[in-house]
Structure formats: structure tokens, C-alpha cells
Amino acid sequence: MTEIHFIVEEAPEGGFIARAVGADIVTEADDLSFLHAQVRDAVHCHFDEGQRPGIIRLHITREEVLAA
């Protein structure tokens, strides 16, 4: 695996939740800079040394509701 993708959403209680696509990895953080560190740590824990992806790609989604 050369790269791994995460879908990042804003958590209802604040902060962010990142879920990996195709792997059982979920992590959360209060802000994006801490989320970067959490995602890296989760990937390092999940994969063995020679099998870690070289790239972590985050797809950040944001939902907004506007009054019509």
C-alpha cells in the first residue's frame, strides 16, 4: 500500500473524527494540527514497519446549513 485515505468530519461535540477507507482505523482530535499527529500515530500503530503507506491523504468534509 503506497497511500491511505481518511475521511475527516467535524464531530458534533466539537473537534474532528478521521476514519480510514479500507482499514479499521478511527481517531479523533480537538483541532486539525493535533489530528495530523493522531492520524500519523494511528497509522504507525496499525501497520508493521515494512508495510506502512508512504502517504496519508485526508479528505476533510464540512457540513453547513443555511436558512433559505
PQR file of N, CA, C, O and H, with PARSE charges and radii, in Angstrom:
ATOM      1  N   MET A   1       0.856  -1.176   0.000 -0.4000 1.5000
ATOM      2  CA  MET A   1       0.000   0.000   0.000 -0.0000 2.0000
ATOM      3  C   MET A   1       0.903   1.241   0.000  0.5500 1.7000
ATOM      4  O   MET A   1       1.763   1.395   0.868 -0.5500 1.4000
ATOM      5  N   THR A   2       0.699   2.108  -0.971 -0.4000 1.5000
ATOM      6  CA  THR A   2       1.534   3.311  -1.049 -0.0000 2.0000
ATOM      7  C   THR A   2       0.911   4.503  -0.343  0.5500 1.7000
ATOM      8  O   THR A   2       1.621   5.402   0.109 -0.5500 1.4000
ATOM      9  H   THR A   2       0.001   1.984  -1.676  0.4000 1.0000
ATOM     10  N   GLU A   3      -0.408   4.514  -0.246 -0.4000 1.5000
ATOM     11  CA  GLU A   3      -1.062   5.600   0.482 -0.0000 2.0000
ATOM     12  C   GLU A   3      -2.348   5.114   1.121  0.5500 1.7000
ATOM     13  O   GLU A   3      -2.930   4.112   0.707 -0.5500 1.4000
ATOM     14  H   GLU A   3      -0.985   3.784  -0.613  0.4000 1.0000
ATOM     15  N   ILE A   4      -2.780   5.847   2.141 -0.4000 1.5000
ATOM     16  CA  ILE A   4      -4.019   5.533   2.837 -0.0000 2.0000
ATOM     17  C   ILE A   4      -4.862   6.806   2.882  0.5500 1.7000
ATOM     18  O   ILE A   4      -4.340   7.907   3.058 -0.5500 1.4000
ATOM     19  H   ILE A   4      -2.306   6.661   2.477  0.4000 1.0000
ATOM     20  N   HIS A   5      -6.163   6.638   2.721 -0.4000 1.5000
ATOM     21  CA  HIS A   5      -7.096   7.764   2.709 -0.0000 2.0000
ATOM     22  C   HIS A   5      -7.934   7.765   3.986  0.5500 1.7000
ATOM     23  O   HIS A   5      -8.355   6.717   4.475 -0.5500 1.4000
ATOM     24  H   HIS A   5      -6.587   5.744   2.577  0.4000 1.0000
ATOM     25  N   PHE A   6      -8.164   8.971   4.513 -0.4000 1.5000
ATOM     26  CA  PHE A   6      -9.035   9.161   5.665 -0.0000 2.0000
ATOM     27  C   PHE A   6     -10.127  10.153   5.296  0.5500 1.7000
ATOM     28  O   PHE A   6      -9.869  11.158   4.633 -0.5500 1.4000
ATOM     29  H   PHE A   6      -7.822   9.822   4.115  0.4000 1.0000
ATOM     30  N   ILE A   7     -11.338   9.865   5.725 -0.4000 1.5000
ATOM     31  CA  ILE A   7     -12.444  10.810   5.640 -0.0000 2.0000
ATOM     32  C   ILE A   7     -12.510  11.518   6.991  0.5500 1.7000
ATOM     33  O   ILE A   7     -12.648  10.867   8.026 -0.5500 1.4000
ATOM     34  H   ILE A   7     -11.548   9.049   6.263  0.4000 1.0000
ATOM     35  N   VAL A   8     -12.413  12.832   6.985 -0.4000 1.5000
ATOM     36  CA  VAL A   8     -12.404  13.623   8.218 -0.0000 2.0000
ATOM     37  C   VAL A   8     -13.696  14.434   8.271  0.5500 1.7000
ATOM     38  O   VAL A   8     -14.048  15.132   7.320 -0.5500 1.4000
ATOM     39  H   VAL A   8     -12.301  13.361   6.143  0.4000 1.0000
ATOM     40  N   GLU A   9     -14.390  14.329   9.397 -0.4000 1.5000
ATOM     41  CA  GLU A   9     -15.631  15.070   9.607 -0.0000 2.0000
ATOM     42  C   GLU A   9     -15.546  15.844  10.918  0.5500 1.7000
ATOM     43  O   GLU A   9     -14.820  15.456  11.834 -0.5500 1.4000
ATOM     44  H   GLU A   9     -14.103  13.763  10.170  0.4000 1.0000
ATOM     45  N   GLU A  10     -16.280  16.919  10.995 -0.4000 1.5000
ATOM     46  CA  GLU A  10     -16.383  17.642  12.256 -0.0000 2.0000
ATOM     47  C   GLU A  10     -17.260  16.823  13.203  0.5500 1.7000
ATOM     48  O   GLU A  10     -18.338  16.367  12.822 -0.5500 1.4000
ATOM     49  H   GLU A  10     -16.869  17.233  10.251  0.4000 1.0000
ATOM     50  N   ALA A  11     -16.795  16.642  14.424 -0.4000 1.5000
ATOM     51  CA  ALA A  11     -17.560  15.898  15.421 -0.0000 2.0000
ATOM     52  C   ALA A  11     -18.676  16.782  15.975  0.5500 1.7000
ATOM     53  O   ALA A  11     -18.473  17.987  16.127 -0.5500 1.4000
ATOM     54  H   ALA A  11     -15.919  17.013  14.733  0.4000 1.0000
ATOM     55  N   PRO A  12     -19.842  16.224  16.281 -0.5600 1.5000
ATOM     56  CA  PRO A  12     -20.963  17.026  16.806  0.2800 2.0000
ATOM     57  C   PRO A  12     -20.617  17.756  18.103  0.5500 1.7000
ATOM     58  O   PRO A  12     -21.116  18.854  18.348 -0.5500 1.4000
ATOM     59  N   GLU A  13     -19.768  17.154  18.930 -0.4000 1.5000
ATOM     60  CA  GLU A  13     -19.400  17.775  20.197 -0.0000 2.0000
ATOM     61  C   GLU A  13     -18.179  18.681  20.068  0.5500 1.7000
ATOM     62  O   GLU A  13     -17.696  19.221  21.063 -0.5500 1.4000
ATOM     63  H   GLU A  13     -19.363  16.262  18.730  0.4000 1.0000
ATOM     64  N   GLY A  14     -17.683  18.847  18.855 -0.4000 1.5000
ATOM     65  CA  GLY A  14     -16.504  19.672  18.597 -0.0000 2.0000
ATOM     66  C   GLY A  14     -15.316  18.806  18.245  0.5500 1.7000
ATOM     67  O   GLY A  14     -15.268  17.632  18.610 -0.5500 1.4000
ATOM     68  H   GLY A  14     -18.075  18.408  18.047  0.4000 1.0000
ATOM     69  N   GLY A  15     -14.366  19.371  17.544 -0.4000 1.5000
ATOM     70  CA  GLY A  15     -13.200  18.613  17.123 -0.0000 2.0000
ATOM     71  C   GLY A  15     -13.453  17.888  15.819  0.5500 1.7000
ATOM     72  O   GLY A  15     -14.372  18.225  15.073 -0.5500 1.4000
ATOM     73  H   GLY A  15     -14.405  20.325  17.247  0.4000 1.0000
ATOM     74  N   PHE A  16     -12.626  16.888  15.550 -0.4000 1.5000
ATOM     75  CA  PHE A  16     -12.681  16.172  14.280 -0.0000 2.0000
ATOM     76  C   PHE A  16     -12.540  14.673  14.507  0.5500 1.7000
ATOM     77  O   PHE A  16     -11.888  14.233  15.455 -0.5500 1.4000
ATOM     78  H   PHE A  16     -11.879  16.615  16.156  0.4000 1.0000
ATOM     79  N   ILE A  17     -13.163  13.892  13.620 -0.4000 1.5000
ATOM     80  CA  ILE A  17     -13.052  12.438  13.615 -0.0000 2.0000
ATOM     81  C   ILE A  17     -12.528  12.026  12.243  0.5500 1.7000
ATOM     82  O   ILE A  17     -13.040  12.468  11.215 -0.5500 1.4000
ATOM     83  H   ILE A  17     -13.693  14.249  12.851  0.4000 1.0000
ATOM     84  N   ALA A  18     -11.498  11.172  12.237 -0.4000 1.5000
ATOM     85  CA  ALA A  18     -10.924  10.676  10.985 -0.0000 2.0000
ATOM     86  C   ALA A  18     -11.117   9.167  10.921  0.5500 1.7000
ATOM     87  O   ALA A  18     -10.768   8.442  11.853 -0.5500 1.4000
ATOM     88  H   ALA A  18     -11.081  10.813  13.072  0.4000 1.0000
ATOM     89  N   ARG A  19     -11.684   8.701   9.795 -0.4000 1.5000
ATOM     90  CA  ARG A  19     -11.908   7.268   9.577 -0.0000 2.0000
ATOM     91  C   ARG A  19     -11.186   6.856   8.307  0.5500 1.7000
ATOM     92  O   ARG A  19     -11.360   7.474   7.257 -0.5500 1.4000
ATOM     93  H   ARG A  19     -11.968   9.289   9.038  0.4000 1.0000
ATOM     94  N   ALA A  20     -10.376   5.812   8.405 -0.4000 1.5000
ATOM     95  CA  ALA A  20      -9.636   5.324   7.245 -0.0000 2.0000
ATOM     96  C   ALA A  20     -10.572   4.603   6.284  0.5500 1.7000
ATOM     97  O   ALA A  20     -11.538   3.967   6.704 -0.5500 1.4000
ATOM     98  H   ALA A  20     -10.234   5.310   9.258  0.4000 1.0000
ATOM     99  N   VAL A  21     -10.281   4.708   5.006 -0.4000 1.5000
ATOM    100  CA  VAL A  21     -11.014   3.983   3.971 -0.0000 2.0000
ATOM    101  C   VAL A  21     -10.235   2.702   3.689  0.5500 1.7000
ATOM    102  O   VAL A  21      -9.073   2.756   3.286 -0.5500 1.4000
ATOM    103  H   VAL A  21      -9.495   5.225   4.665  0.4000 1.0000
ATOM    104  N   GLY A  22     -10.866   1.561   3.898 -0.4000 1.5000
ATOM    105  CA  GLY A  22     -10.227   0.286   3.611 -0.0000 2.0000
ATOM    106  C   GLY A  22      -9.380  -0.284   4.732  0.5500 1.7000
ATOM    107  O   GLY A  22      -8.738  -1.319   4.556 -0.5500 1.4000
ATOM    108  H   GLY A  22     -11.810   1.517   4.225  0.4000 1.0000
ATOM    109  N   ALA A  23      -9.367   0.374   5.880 -0.4000 1.5000
ATOM    110  CA  ALA A  23      -8.645  -0.132   7.048 -0.0000 2.0000
ATOM    111  C   ALA A  23      -9.454   0.230   8.290  0.5500 1.7000
ATOM    112  O   ALA A  23     -10.189   1.217   8.290 -0.5500 1.4000
ATOM    113  H   ALA A  23      -9.888   1.215   6.023  0.4000 1.0000
ATOM    114  N   ASP A  24      -9.322  -0.556   9.332 -0.4000 1.5000
ATOM    115  CA  ASP A  24     -10.071  -0.316  10.566 -0.0000 2.0000
ATOM    116  C   ASP A  24      -9.304   0.635  11.475  0.5500 1.7000
ATOM    117  O   ASP A  24      -8.790   0.240  12.522 -0.5500 1.4000
ATOM    118  H   ASP A  24      -8.725  -1.358   9.333  0.4000 1.0000
ATOM    119  N   ILE A  25      -9.236   1.902  11.051 -0.4000 1.5000
ATOM    120  CA  ILE A  25      -8.544   2.925  11.837 -0.0000 2.0000
ATOM    121  C   ILE A  25      -9.491   4.105  12.020  0.5500 1.7000
ATOM    122  O   ILE A  25     -10.021   4.640  11.047 -0.5500 1.4000
ATOM    123  H   ILE A  25      -9.653   2.223  10.201  0.4000 1.0000
ATOM    124  N   VAL A  26      -9.700   4.504  13.264 -0.4000 1.5000
ATOM    125  CA  VAL A  26     -10.509   5.677  13.595 -0.0000 2.0000
ATOM    126  C   VAL A  26      -9.761   6.443  14.677  0.5500 1.7000
ATOM    127  O   VAL A  26      -9.273   5.847  15.637 -0.5500 1.4000
ATOM    128  H   VAL A  26      -9.270   4.069  14.055  0.4000 1.0000
ATOM    129  N   THR A  27      -9.671   7.749  14.528 -0.4000 1.5000
ATOM    130  CA  THR A  27      -9.045   8.577  15.554 -0.0000 2.0000
ATOM    131  C   THR A  27      -9.742   9.928  15.594  0.5500 1.7000
ATOM    132  O   THR A  27     -10.478  10.283  14.674 -0.5500 1.4000
ATOM    133  H   THR A  27     -10.067   8.233  13.748  0.4000 1.0000
ATOM    134  N   GLU A  28      -9.510  10.674  16.655 -0.4000 1.5000
ATOM    135  CA  GLU A  28     -10.158  11.979  16.797 -0.0000 2.0000
ATOM    136  C   GLU A  28      -9.221  12.953  17.481  0.5500 1.7000
ATOM    137  O   GLU A  28      -8.254  12.554  18.130 -0.5500 1.4000
ATOM    138  H   GLU A  28      -8.912  10.386  17.403  0.4000 1.0000
ATOM    139  N   ALA A  29      -9.516  14.233  17.329 -0.4000 1.5000
ATOM    140  CA  ALA A  29      -8.706  15.288  17.938 -0.0000 2.0000
ATOM    141  C   ALA A  29      -9.521  16.565  18.020  0.5500 1.7000
ATOM    142  O   ALA A  29     -10.541  16.713  17.346 -0.5500 1.4000
ATOM    143  H   ALA A  29     -10.301  14.557  16.801  0.4000 1.0000
ATOM    144  N   ASP A  30      -9.057  17.490  18.858 -0.4000 1.5000
ATOM    145  CA  ASP A  30      -9.748  18.759  19.051 -0.0000 2.0000
ATOM    146  C   ASP A  30      -9.513  19.761  17.927  0.5500 1.7000
ATOM    147  O   ASP A  30     -10.370  20.602  17.656 -0.5500 1.4000
ATOM    148  H   ASP A  30      -8.229  17.371  19.406  0.4000 1.0000
ATOM    149  N   ASP A  31      -8.353  19.676  17.271 -0.4000 1.5000
ATOM    150  CA  ASP A  31      -8.065  20.598  16.164 -0.0000 2.0000
ATOM    151  C   ASP A  31      -7.290  19.857  15.076  0.5500 1.7000
ATOM    152  O   ASP A  31      -6.823  18.737  15.284 -0.5500 1.4000
ATOM    153  H   ASP A  31      -7.657  18.993  17.492  0.4000 1.0000
ATOM    154  N   LEU A  32      -7.160  20.498  13.909 -0.4000 1.5000
ATOM    155  CA  LEU A  32      -6.553  19.829  12.767 -0.0000 2.0000
ATOM    156  C   LEU A  32      -5.074  19.522  12.964  0.5500 1.7000
ATOM    157  O   LEU A  32      -4.602  18.480  12.507 -0.5500 1.4000
ATOM    158  H   LEU A  32      -7.539  21.408  13.740  0.4000 1.0000
ATOM    159  N   SER A  33      -4.341  20.392  13.624 -0.4000 1.5000
ATOM    160  CA  SER A  33      -2.917  20.109  13.808 -0.0000 2.0000
ATOM    161  C   SER A  33      -2.712  18.884  14.709  0.5500 1.7000
ATOM    162  O   SER A  33      -1.826  18.069  14.453 -0.5500 1.4000
ATOM    163  H   SER A  33      -4.725  21.237  13.995  0.4000 1.0000
ATOM    164  N   PHE A  34      -3.519  18.754  15.750 -0.4000 1.5000
ATOM    165  CA  PHE A  34      -3.435  17.575  16.603 -0.0000 2.0000
ATOM    166  C   PHE A  34      -3.956  16.345  15.872  0.5500 1.7000
ATOM    167  O   PHE A  34      -3.466  15.238  16.096 -0.5500 1.4000
ATOM    168  H   PHE A  34      -4.239  19.416  15.959  0.4000 1.0000
ATOM    169  N   LEU A  35      -4.945  16.525  15.000 -0.4000 1.5000
ATOM    170  CA  LEU A  35      -5.463  15.406  14.222 -0.0000 2.0000
ATOM    171  C   LEU A  35      -4.372  14.837  13.315  0.5500 1.7000
ATOM    172  O   LEU A  35      -4.273  13.620  13.165 -0.5500 1.4000
ATOM    173  H   LEU A  35      -5.343  17.423  14.818  0.4000 1.0000
ATOM    174  N   HIS A  36      -3.560  15.689  12.714 -0.4000 1.5000
ATOM    175  CA  HIS A  36      -2.447  15.218  11.880 -0.0000 2.0000
ATOM    176  C   HIS A  36      -1.551  14.274  12.678  0.5500 1.7000
ATOM    177  O   HIS A  36      -1.179  13.205  12.193 -0.5500 1.4000
ATOM    178  H   HIS A  36      -3.640  16.679  12.836  0.4000 1.0000
ATOM    179  N   ALA A  37      -1.209  14.671  13.896 -0.4000 1.5000
ATOM    180  CA  ALA A  37      -0.360  13.837  14.746 -0.0000 2.0000
ATOM    181  C   ALA A  37      -1.062  12.536  15.126  0.5500 1.7000
ATOM    182  O   ALA A  37      -0.438  11.475  15.137 -0.5500 1.4000
ATOM    183  H   ALA A  37      -1.511  15.539  14.289  0.4000 1.0000
ATOM    184  N   GLN A  38      -2.351  12.612  15.437 -0.4000 1.5000
ATOM    185  CA  GLN A  38      -3.116  11.429  15.820 -0.0000 2.0000
ATOM    186  C   GLN A  38      -3.219  10.431  14.663  0.5500 1.7000
ATOM    187  O   GLN A  38      -3.093   9.224  14.867 -0.5500 1.4000
ATOM    188  H   GLN A  38      -2.858  13.473  15.428  0.4000 1.0000
ATOM    189  N   VAL A  39      -3.448  10.941  13.450 -0.4000 1.5000
ATOM    190  CA  VAL A  39      -3.561  10.070  12.278 -0.0000 2.0000
ATOM    191  C   VAL A  39      -2.220   9.384  12.012  0.5500 1.7000
ATOM    192  O   VAL A  39      -2.179   8.178  11.765 -0.5500 1.4000
ATOM    193  H   VAL A  39      -3.550  11.922  13.285  0.4000 1.0000
ATOM    194  N   ARG A  40      -1.130  10.143  12.062 -0.4000 1.5000
ATOM    195  CA  ARG A  40       0.198   9.534  11.859 -0.0000 2.0000
ATOM    196  C   ARG A  40       0.456   8.436  12.890  0.5500 1.7000
ATOM    197  O   ARG A  40       0.922   7.350  12.546 -0.5500 1.4000
ATOM    198  H   ARG A  40      -1.164  11.122  12.263  0.4000 1.0000
ATOM    199  N   ASP A  41       0.151   8.725  14.148 -0.4000 1.5000
ATOM    200  CA  ASP A  41       0.362   7.747  15.208 -0.0000 2.0000
ATOM    201  C   ASP A  41      -0.494   6.504  14.989  0.5500 1.7000
ATOM    202  O   ASP A  41      -0.015   5.385  15.171 -0.5500 1.4000
ATOM    203  H   ASP A  41      -0.228   9.607  14.427  0.4000 1.0000
ATOM    204  N   ALA A  42      -1.751   6.687  14.600 -0.4000 1.5000
ATOM    205  CA  ALA A  42      -2.645   5.550  14.357 -0.0000 2.0000
ATOM    206  C   ALA A  42      -2.147   4.683  13.208  0.5500 1.7000
ATOM    207  O   ALA A  42      -2.211   3.456  13.283 -0.5500 1.4000
ATOM    208  H   ALA A  42      -2.140   7.597  14.452  0.4000 1.0000
ATOM    209  N   VAL A  43      -1.652   5.312  12.146 -0.4000 1.5000
ATOM    210  CA  VAL A  43      -1.125   4.558  11.002 -0.0000 2.0000
ATOM    211  C   VAL A  43       0.127   3.785  11.420  0.5500 1.7000
ATOM    212  O   VAL A  43       0.294   2.625  11.042 -0.5500 1.4000
ATOM    213  H   VAL A  43      -1.601   6.309  12.085  0.4000 1.0000
ATOM    214  N   HIS A  44       0.995   4.415  12.189 -0.4000 1.5000
ATOM    215  CA  HIS A  44       2.209   3.736  12.652 -0.0000 2.0000
ATOM    216  C   HIS A  44       1.879   2.549  13.550  0.5500 1.7000
ATOM    217  O   HIS A  44       2.570   1.531  13.507 -0.5500 1.4000
ATOM    218  H   HIS A  44       0.859   5.357  12.496  0.4000 1.0000
ATOM    219  N   CYS A  45       0.833   2.668  14.362 -0.4000 1.5000
ATOM    220  CA  CYS A  45       0.431   1.564  15.240 -0.0000 2.0000
ATOM    221  C   CYS A  45      -0.251   0.439  14.467  0.5500 1.7000
ATOM    222  O   CYS A  45      -0.111  -0.730  14.826 -0.5500 1.4000
ATOM    223  H   CYS A  45       0.272   3.495  14.397  0.4000 1.0000
ATOM    224  N   HIS A  46      -0.981   0.775  13.421 -0.4000 1.5000
ATOM    225  CA  HIS A  46      -1.784  -0.202  12.695 -0.0000 2.0000
ATOM    226  C   HIS A  46      -0.950  -1.071  11.750  0.5500 1.7000
ATOM    227  O   HIS A  46      -1.220  -2.263  11.602 -0.5500 1.4000
ATOM    228  H   HIS A  46      -1.095   1.725  13.130  0.4000 1.0000
ATOM    229  N   PHE A  47       0.052  -0.483  11.116 -0.4000 1.5000
ATOM    230  CA  PHE A  47       0.836  -1.199  10.111 -0.0000 2.0000
ATOM    231  C   PHE A  47       2.216  -1.571  10.651  0.5500 1.7000
ATOM    232  O   PHE A  47       2.796  -0.841  11.455 -0.5500 1.4000
ATOM    233  H   PHE A  47       0.271   0.485  11.235  0.4000 1.0000
ATOM    234  N   ASP A  48       2.733  -2.706  10.204 -0.4000 1.5000
ATOM    235  CA  ASP A  48       4.097  -3.105  10.539 -0.0000 2.0000
ATOM    236  C   ASP A  48       5.087  -2.247   9.773  0.5500 1.7000
ATOM    237  O   ASP A  48       4.723  -1.573   8.810 -0.5500 1.4000
ATOM    238  H   ASP A  48       2.262  -3.299   9.551  0.4000 1.0000
ATOM    239  N   GLU A  49       6.331  -2.274  10.201 -0.4000 1.5000
ATOM    240  CA  GLU A  49       7.378  -1.395   9.681 -0.0000 2.0000
ATOM    241  C   GLU A  49       7.482  -1.398   8.151  0.5500 1.7000
ATOM    242  O   GLU A  49       7.490  -0.313   7.569 -0.5500 1.4000
ATOM    243  H   GLU A  49       6.628  -2.822  10.984  0.4000 1.0000
ATOM    244  N   GLY A  50       7.559  -2.482   7.496 -0.4000 1.5000
ATOM    245  CA  GLY A  50       7.739  -2.509   6.047 -0.0000 2.0000
ATOM    246  C   GLY A  50       6.467  -2.348   5.244  0.5500 1.7000
ATOM    247  O   GLY A  50       6.524  -2.273   4.017 -0.5500 1.4000
ATOM    248  H   GLY A  50       7.553  -3.364   7.969  0.4000 1.0000
ATOM    249  N   GLN A  51       5.314  -2.291   5.906 -0.4000 1.5000
ATOM    250  CA  GLN A  51       4.037  -2.258   5.198 -0.0000 2.0000
ATOM    251  C   GLN A  51       3.276  -0.952   5.350  0.5500 1.7000
ATOM    252  O   GLN A  51       2.152  -0.838   4.863 -0.5500 1.4000
ATOM    253  H   GLN A  51       5.268  -2.352   6.903  0.4000 1.0000
ATOM    254  N   ARG A  52       3.862   0.032   6.012 -0.4000 1.5000
ATOM    255  CA  ARG A  52       3.188   1.317   6.199 -0.0000 2.0000
ATOM    256  C   ARG A  52       3.103   2.080   4.885  0.5500 1.7000
ATOM    257  O   ARG A  52       4.047   2.064   4.095 -0.5500 1.4000
ATOM    258  H   ARG A  52       4.776  -0.061   6.408  0.4000 1.0000
ATOM    259  N   PRO A  53       1.980   2.748   4.649 -0.5600 1.5000
ATOM    260  CA  PRO A  53       1.885   3.591   3.455  0.2800 2.0000
ATOM    261  C   PRO A  53       2.805   4.808   3.592  0.5500 1.7000
ATOM    262  O   PRO A  53       3.049   5.297   4.695 -0.5500 1.4000
ATOM    263  N   GLY A  54       3.307   5.282   2.455 -0.4000 1.5000
ATOM    264  CA  GLY A  54       4.190   6.437   2.460 -0.0000 2.0000
ATOM    265  C   GLY A  54       3.454   7.761   2.505  0.5500 1.7000
ATOM    266  O   GLY A  54       4.031   8.784   2.871 -0.5500 1.4000
ATOM    267  H   GLY A  54       3.108   4.884   1.560  0.4000 1.0000
ATOM    268  N   ILE A  55       2.176   7.746   2.132 -0.4000 1.5000
ATOM    269  CA  ILE A  55       1.372   8.973   2.078 -0.0000 2.0000
ATOM    270  C   ILE A  55       0.073   8.754   2.831  0.5500 1.7000
ATOM    271  O   ILE A  55      -0.580   7.721   2.686 -0.5500 1.4000
ATOM    272  H   ILE A  55       1.707   6.915   1.834  0.4000 1.0000
ATOM    273  N   ILE A  56      -0.292   9.742   3.637 -0.4000 1.5000
ATOM    274  CA  ILE A  56      -1.598   9.765   4.306 -0.0000 2.0000
ATOM    275  C   ILE A  56      -2.386  10.912   3.687  0.5500 1.7000
ATOM    276  O   ILE A  56      -1.970  12.069   3.746 -0.5500 1.4000
ATOM    277  H   ILE A  56       0.239  10.581   3.755  0.4000 1.0000
ATOM    278  N   ARG A  57      -3.519  10.580   3.097 -0.4000 1.5000
ATOM    279  CA  ARG A  57      -4.344  11.599   2.436 -0.0000 2.0000
ATOM    280  C   ARG A  57      -5.607  11.823   3.257  0.5500 1.7000
ATOM    281  O   ARG A  57      -6.333  10.874   3.554 -0.5500 1.4000
ATOM    282  H   ARG A  57      -3.856   9.640   3.049  0.4000 1.0000
ATOM    283  N   LEU A  58      -5.872  13.080   3.627 -0.4000 1.5000
ATOM    284  CA  LEU A  58      -7.057  13.438   4.402 -0.0000 2.0000
ATOM    285  C   LEU A  58      -8.066  14.137   3.494  0.5500 1.7000
ATOM    286  O   LEU A  58      -7.741  15.108   2.810 -0.5500 1.4000
ATOM    287  H   LEU A  58      -5.282  13.851   3.387  0.4000 1.0000
ATOM    288  N   HIS A  59      -9.279  13.633   3.502 -0.4000 1.5000
ATOM    289  CA  HIS A  59     -10.382  14.277   2.781 -0.0000 2.0000
ATOM    290  C   HIS A  59     -11.283  14.883   3.855  0.5500 1.7000
ATOM    291  O   HIS A  59     -12.009  14.172   4.549 -0.5500 1.4000
ATOM    292  H   HIS A  59      -9.544  12.845   4.057  0.4000 1.0000
ATOM    293  N   ILE A  60     -11.222  16.204   3.981 -0.4000 1.5000
ATOM    294  CA  ILE A  60     -11.933  16.892   5.063 -0.0000 2.0000
ATOM    295  C   ILE A  60     -13.282  17.383   4.543  0.5500 1.7000
ATOM    296  O   ILE A  60     -13.349  18.165   3.595 -0.5500 1.4000
ATOM    297  H   ILE A  60     -10.632  16.782   3.417  0.4000 1.0000
ATOM    298  N   THR A  61     -14.357  16.909   5.179 -0.4000 1.5000
ATOM    299  CA  THR A  61     -15.702  17.329   4.795 -0.0000 2.0000
ATOM    300  C   THR A  61     -16.258  18.250   5.865  0.5500 1.7000
ATOM    301  O   THR A  61     -15.946  18.127   7.050 -0.5500 1.4000
ATOM    302  H   THR A  61     -14.303  16.274   5.949  0.4000 1.0000
ATOM    303  N   ARG A  62     -17.069  19.150   5.424 -0.4000 1.5000
ATOM    304  CA  ARG A  62     -17.668  20.115   6.350 -0.0000 2.0000
ATOM    305  C   ARG A  62     -19.113  20.339   5.920  0.5500 1.7000
ATOM    306  O   ARG A  62     -19.395  20.567   4.743 -0.5500 1.4000
ATOM    307  H   ARG A  62     -17.323  19.250   4.462  0.4000 1.0000
ATOM    308  N   GLU A  63     -20.002  20.274   6.864 -0.4000 1.5000
ATOM    309  CA  GLU A  63     -21.411  20.486   6.572 -0.0000 2.0000
ATOM    310  C   GLU A  63     -21.854  21.826   7.128  0.5500 1.7000
ATOM    311  O   GLU A  63     -21.576  22.156   8.281 -0.5500 1.4000
ATOM    312  H   GLU A  63     -19.774  20.089   7.820  0.4000 1.0000
ATOM    313  N   GLU A  64     -22.536  22.586   6.309 -0.4000 1.5000
ATOM    314  CA  GLU A  64     -23.103  23.854   6.744 -0.0000 2.0000
ATOM    315  C   GLU A  64     -24.572  23.883   6.374  0.5500 1.7000
ATOM    316  O   GLU A  64     -24.958  23.398   5.311 -0.5500 1.4000
ATOM    317  H   GLU A  64     -22.761  22.319   5.372  0.4000 1.0000
ATOM    318  N   VAL A  65     -25.379  24.442   7.233 -0.4000 1.5000
ATOM    319  CA  VAL A  65     -26.805  24.591   6.981 -0.0000 2.0000
ATOM    320  C   VAL A  65     -27.113  26.076   6.914  0.5500 1.7000
ATOM    321  O   VAL A  65     -26.767  26.833   7.821 -0.5500 1.4000
ATOM    322  H   VAL A  65     -25.065  24.836   8.097  0.4000 1.0000
ATOM    323  N   LEU A  66     -27.767  26.488   5.833 -0.4000 1.5000
ATOM    324  CA  LEU A  66     -28.138  27.883   5.640 -0.0000 2.0000
ATOM    325  C   LEU A  66     -29.652  28.006   5.593  0.5500 1.7000
ATOM    326  O   LEU A  66     -30.338  27.133   5.062 -0.5500 1.4000
ATOM    327  H   LEU A  66     -28.048  25.873   5.096  0.4000 1.0000
ATOM    328  N   ALA A  67     -30.159  29.073   6.141 -0.4000 1.5000
ATOM    329  CA  ALA A  67     -31.593  29.335   6.027 -0.0000 2.0000
ATOM    330  C   ALA A  67     -31.900  29.793   4.611  0.5500 1.7000
ATOM    331  O   ALA A  67     -31.159  30.588   4.033 -0.5500 1.4000
ATOM    332  H   ALA A  67     -29.602  29.782   6.572  0.4000 1.0000
ATOM    333  N   ALA A  68     -32.973  29.297   4.066 -0.4000 1.5000
ATOM    334  CA  ALA A  68     -33.379  29.686   2.722 -0.0000 2.0000
ATOM    335  C   ALA A  68     -34.116  30.972   2.836  0.5500 1.7000
ATOM    336  O   ALA A  68     -34.568  31.516   1.829 -0.5500 1.4000
ATOM    337  H   ALA A  68     -33.574  28.651   4.535  0.4000 1.0000
TER
END
